């Protein structure tokens, strides 16, 4: 569906759609643009939000069907709000917020393009489990997206970014990284792909339970997390340094710890056989620290979590996926 939105926008800009097929609604923000927040809620279709140099919020709609002529003067019992835009939406002002939501069931099937001042804030809360995608381009203020099902694509932004989805991939390309507020990217079932400049400064916390983490950035590791066995493999090392040796030593450390656990179980069984009712299990030896930046939850490599710095650290950046890989790459 992402391609259909882009195609729609290109046709729209070139004037290729007939007037009766495309409608536009104009919103004039109240107050300072940098303090204005556009809040989108309840949309069940794909959405494109594009930053512009203008001062107005323009909403373009394709596919919205007007109510039948026989319904003139009547209202639909399925309407969610009062339609006050002629494109199936309800617009309300609340302080610095401009709140936009579908007004009728018919607007759930339409596609909407929002062309907005790039300096305003964006917040989208999608509670629908329909598979709809969200695309944001060219914004230089806060962007907060929360989706149930669908992919999130964000391009040419500075952040801060808060993006969450239950089922979908998240792809973000930063023009540069805002240093004032932290960013947080999370998905339960999907991959995360983030591109930033090698010259940016950031302090990362990255984790994936059933996936892996890949990067070509020159990161320095600060601290690893704890494994299911509750011990650390924690020595500072560059992510591209001595990987093969680190892998071997990590696996050896895990095997030594498992061996100690088995010996502890044998000792416990001996005490039980001798009739001891109260047994104090021996404490297994702590495995040696090894030079590796990932924290492996098991010897097979399930689960990883680490914290790392880029260019000495900077704004906090949290990235996590439960079922999916994480890609952290430098821009060209």
C-alpha positions as CSV (number, residue, x, y, z in Angstrom):
1,X,0.0,0.0,0.0
2,X,2.9,2.3,0.5
3,X,3.5,2.5,-3.3
4,X,-0.1,3.4,-3.9
5,X,0.2,6.3,-1.5
6,X,3.3,7.6,-3.2
7,X,1.7,7.2,-6.7
8,X,-1.4,9.0,-5.4
9,X,0.7,11.9,-4.2
10,X,2.7,12.2,-7.4
11,X,-0.5,12.2,-9.5
12,X,-2.0,14.7,-7.2
13,X,0.9,17.1,-7.5
14,X,1.0,16.8,-11.3
15,X,-2.8,17.5,-11.5
16,X,-3.6,14.2,-13.0
17,X,-6.6,13.5,-10.8
18,X,-10.0,14.9,-11.8
19,X,-11.5,17.5,-9.4
20,X,-14.4,15.3,-8.5
21,X,-12.0,12.4,-7.5
22,X,-9.7,14.5,-5.2
23,X,-10.8,16.8,-2.5
24,X,-8.7,19.2,-0.3
25,X,-9.3,20.7,3.1
26,X,-7.3,23.6,4.5
27,X,-6.5,24.0,8.3
28,X,-4.9,27.1,9.6
29,X,-3.0,26.3,12.9
30,X,-3.5,28.7,15.8
31,X,-0.4,30.0,17.6
32,X,3.3,29.2,17.0
33,X,4.0,26.4,14.5
34,X,6.7,24.8,16.6
35,X,4.2,24.4,19.5
36,X,1.4,23.1,17.3
37,X,0.7,19.4,17.4
38,X,-1.3,17.6,14.7
39,X,-3.1,14.7,16.4
40,X,-4.5,11.9,14.1
41,X,-6.7,9.2,15.6
42,X,-8.8,6.3,14.4
43,X,-7.7,6.1,10.8
44,X,-8.1,2.7,9.2
45,X,-6.3,3.4,5.9
46,X,-2.8,4.2,4.7
47,X,-1.6,7.7,5.7
48,X,1.2,9.9,4.3
49,X,2.4,13.0,6.2
50,X,4.8,15.2,4.3
51,X,6.5,18.3,5.7
52,X,6.5,21.5,3.7
53,X,7.7,25.1,4.0
54,X,4.2,26.4,4.2
55,X,2.2,27.5,7.2
56,X,-1.1,25.7,6.7
57,X,-2.1,22.1,7.1
58,X,-3.5,20.7,3.8
59,X,-5.4,17.4,3.7
60,X,-6.0,15.7,0.4
61,X,-8.5,12.8,0.1
62,X,-9.0,10.2,-2.5
63,X,-11.7,7.5,-2.4
64,X,-14.1,9.1,0.0
65,X,-17.7,8.4,-1.0
66,X,-20.3,11.0,-0.2
67,X,-23.5,9.7,1.4
68,X,-26.3,8.8,-1.1
69,X,-28.8,11.4,-2.2
70,X,-31.6,9.6,-0.5
71,X,-29.8,10.2,2.8
72,X,-29.9,14.0,2.5
73,X,-31.0,15.5,5.7
74,X,-30.4,12.2,7.6
75,X,-27.5,11.2,9.8
76,X,-25.8,7.8,9.9
77,X,-26.0,5.9,13.1
78,X,-22.4,4.7,12.6
79,X,-20.9,8.2,12.4
80,X,-18.1,8.6,15.0
81,X,-18.0,12.4,15.0
82,X,-19.5,15.4,13.2
83,X,-18.2,15.7,9.7
84,X,-17.0,19.3,9.2
85,X,-14.5,19.1,6.4
86,X,-16.4,17.7,3.3
87,X,-13.8,14.9,3.1
88,X,-15.2,12.6,5.8
89,X,-13.1,14.0,8.7
90,X,-13.8,15.9,11.9
91,X,-11.4,18.6,12.9
92,X,-11.2,20.1,16.4
93,X,-8.9,22.6,18.2
94,X,-7.8,21.9,21.8
95,X,-5.2,24.4,22.9
96,X,-2.1,23.9,20.7
97,X,-3.5,20.6,19.3
98,X,-5.3,20.2,16.0
99,X,-7.2,16.9,16.3
100,X,-8.3,15.1,13.2
101,X,-10.3,11.9,13.1
102,X,-12.5,10.0,10.6
103,X,-16.1,11.1,11.0
104,X,-17.9,8.2,9.3
105,X,-17.4,4.6,8.4
106,X,-17.1,5.6,4.7
107,X,-13.9,7.6,5.5
108,X,-12.2,4.4,6.8
109,X,-11.8,3.3,3.2
110,X,-10.4,6.6,1.8
111,X,-6.7,7.5,1.6
112,X,-5.4,10.7,3.1
113,X,-2.3,12.8,2.4
114,X,-1.4,15.5,4.9
115,X,1.0,18.2,3.7
116,X,2.0,20.1,6.9
117,X,4.5,22.7,8.1
118,X,7.6,20.7,8.8
119,X,8.2,22.5,12.1
120,X,5.0,21.3,13.8
121,X,4.7,18.2,16.0
122,X,3.0,15.0,14.8
123,X,1.1,12.4,16.9
124,X,-0.7,9.4,15.4
125,X,-2.6,6.8,17.5
126,X,-4.0,4.0,15.4
127,X,-6.2,1.5,17.4
128,X,-7.3,-0.4,14.3
129,X,-6.0,-3.9,13.6
130,X,-6.5,-3.4,9.9
131,X,-3.2,-3.6,8.0
132,X,-2.5,0.1,7.3
133,X,0.9,1.7,6.7
134,X,2.1,5.1,7.9
135,X,4.7,7.2,6.1
136,X,6.2,10.5,7.4
137,X,8.6,12.7,5.4
138,X,10.6,15.8,5.9
139,X,9.7,16.7,9.5
140,X,12.1,18.5,11.9
141,X,10.1,18.3,15.2
142,X,8.6,15.6,17.4
143,X,7.0,12.6,15.7
144,X,5.1,10.1,17.8
145,X,3.4,7.1,16.0
146,X,1.6,4.2,17.6
147,X,0.2,1.5,15.3
148,X,-1.5,-1.9,15.9
149,X,-0.8,-3.5,12.5
150,X,1.2,-2.1,9.6
151,X,4.6,-0.8,8.6
152,X,6.0,2.6,9.6
153,X,8.3,4.4,7.2
154,X,9.9,7.7,8.3
155,X,12.4,9.6,6.1
156,X,14.4,12.9,6.2
157,X,13.6,13.7,9.8
158,X,15.6,15.0,12.8
159,X,13.4,13.6,15.6
160,X,12.9,13.0,18.4
161,X,10.9,10.0,17.2
162,X,8.7,7.6,19.2
163,X,7.5,4.8,17.0
164,X,5.7,1.7,18.1
165,X,3.9,-1.1,16.3
166,X,2.6,-4.5,17.3
167,X,2.9,-6.2,13.9
168,X,5.0,-4.5,11.3
169,X,8.4,-3.2,10.3
170,X,9.8,0.2,11.2
171,X,12.2,2.0,8.8
172,X,13.7,5.4,9.7
173,X,16.2,7.6,7.8
174,X,17.4,10.6,9.8
175,X,18.8,13.7,8.2
176,X,20.4,14.5,11.5
177,X,19.7,13.5,15.1
178,X,18.0,15.9,17.5
179,X,20.1,16.2,20.7
180,X,17.4,17.7,23.0
181,X,15.0,14.8,23.5
182,X,15.4,11.0,23.4
183,X,14.0,8.7,20.7
184,X,12.4,5.3,21.2
185,X,11.6,2.7,18.5
186,X,9.8,-0.6,19.4
187,X,8.1,-3.4,17.6
188,X,6.8,-6.8,18.8
189,X,6.8,-8.7,15.5
190,X,8.9,-7.0,12.8
191,X,12.3,-5.7,11.8
192,X,13.7,-2.3,12.7
193,X,16.0,-0.5,10.2
194,X,17.5,2.8,11.2
195,X,19.9,5.0,9.2
196,X,21.8,7.9,10.8
197,X,24.9,9.9,10.1
198,X,28.2,8.5,11.3
199,X,28.9,12.0,12.7
200,X,25.9,12.1,14.9
201,X,26.2,11.6,18.7
202,X,24.0,9.1,20.6
203,X,23.8,6.6,23.4
204,X,22.1,3.5,22.3
205,X,20.2,0.8,24.2
206,X,19.4,-2.0,21.7
207,X,17.8,-5.4,22.2
208,X,16.2,-8.2,20.3
209,X,14.9,-11.5,21.9
210,X,14.6,-13.7,18.8
211,X,16.6,-11.7,16.3
212,X,20.0,-10.3,15.7
213,X,21.5,-6.8,15.6
214,X,23.5,-5.6,12.6
215,X,25.5,-2.4,12.2
216,X,28.2,-0.7,10.2
217,X,28.5,2.3,12.6
218,X,31.7,2.7,14.6
219,X,30.1,2.1,18.0
220,X,31.8,1.6,21.3
221,X,30.1,-0.6,23.9
222,X,29.5,0.6,27.4
223,X,27.7,-2.3,29.1
224,X,26.0,-5.5,28.2
225,X,22.8,-6.7,29.8
226,X,22.3,-9.8,32.0
227,X,21.5,-13.2,30.5
228,X,18.9,-15.7,31.8
229,X,21.7,-17.2,33.9
230,X,22.1,-13.7,35.6
231,X,25.8,-13.0,34.8
232,X,27.5,-10.5,32.7
233,X,29.9,-10.9,29.7
234,X,31.0,-7.3,29.9
235,X,34.2,-5.8,28.5
236,X,34.4,-2.7,26.4
237,X,35.3,-3.4,22.8
238,X,34.6,-2.0,19.3
239,X,31.8,-3.8,17.5
240,X,34.1,-4.6,14.6
241,X,37.0,-5.7,16.7
242,X,38.2,-9.3,17.2
243,X,34.7,-10.8,16.6
244,X,35.8,-14.4,16.0
245,X,37.9,-14.7,19.1
246,X,35.1,-13.0,21.2
247,X,32.5,-15.5,19.9
248,X,34.6,-18.5,20.8
249,X,35.4,-17.2,24.3
250,X,31.8,-16.3,24.9
251,X,30.6,-19.8,23.9
252,X,33.3,-21.3,26.2
253,X,32.2,-19.2,29.1
254,X,28.6,-20.3,28.7
255,X,29.6,-24.0,28.5
256,X,31.7,-23.7,31.7
257,X,28.7,-22.1,33.4
258,X,26.3,-24.8,32.3
259,X,28.8,-27.5,33.5
260,X,28.9,-25.9,36.9
261,X,25.1,-25.9,37.0
262,X,25.0,-29.6,36.3
263,X,27.6,-30.4,39.0
264,X,25.5,-28.4,41.4
265,X,22.5,-30.5,40.5
266,X,24.5,-33.7,41.1
267,X,25.6,-32.5,44.5
268,X,22.0,-31.7,45.4
269,X,20.8,-35.2,44.4
270,X,23.6,-36.8,46.6
271,X,22.4,-34.8,49.6
272,X,18.8,-35.8,48.9
273,X,19.7,-39.5,48.7
274,X,21.5,-39.4,52.1
275,X,18.2,-38.2,53.6
276,X,19.1,-34.5,54.0
277,X,15.8,-32.6,54.1
278,X,17.5,-29.2,54.0
279,X,20.0,-28.7,51.2
280,X,22.0,-25.5,50.5
281,X,23.0,-25.7,46.9
282,X,26.6,-24.8,46.1
283,X,27.1,-21.5,44.3
284,X,28.5,-22.1,40.7
285,X,31.7,-20.3,39.9
286,X,31.4,-17.0,38.0
287,X,32.5,-17.4,34.4
288,X,35.4,-15.3,33.3
289,X,34.7,-12.0,31.5
290,X,35.3,-12.1,27.8
291,X,35.7,-9.3,25.2
292,X,32.3,-9.4,23.5
293,X,29.7,-6.7,23.1
294,X,26.5,-8.8,22.9
295,X,24.8,-10.5,25.9
296,X,23.8,-13.9,24.7
297,X,20.8,-15.4,26.6
298,X,21.8,-18.9,25.7
299,X,24.8,-20.6,24.0
300,X,22.7,-20.8,20.8
301,X,22.6,-17.0,20.6
302,X,18.9,-16.4,21.5
303,X,18.4,-12.9,22.8
304,X,20.8,-10.0,22.8
305,X,21.0,-6.7,24.6
306,X,23.7,-4.1,24.7
307,X,24.3,-0.4,25.3
308,X,26.7,1.5,23.0
309,X,27.9,5.0,22.2
310,X,28.4,6.8,18.9
311,X,31.0,9.5,18.9
312,X,31.3,9.6,22.7
313,X,27.6,9.4,23.4
314,X,24.8,11.9,23.1
315,X,21.0,11.8,23.1
316,X,19.5,8.6,24.4
317,X,18.1,6.2,21.7
318,X,16.2,3.1,22.7
319,X,15.6,0.3,20.1
320,X,13.9,-3.0,20.8
321,X,12.3,-5.8,18.8
322,X,10.9,-9.0,20.4
323,X,10.6,-11.0,17.2
324,X,12.8,-9.4,14.5
325,X,16.2,-8.2,13.5
326,X,17.6,-4.7,14.2
327,X,19.6,-2.9,11.5
328,X,21.5,0.2,12.5
329,X,23.4,1.7,9.5
330,X,25.2,4.8,8.5
331,X,23.9,7.1,5.8
332,X,25.8,7.4,2.6
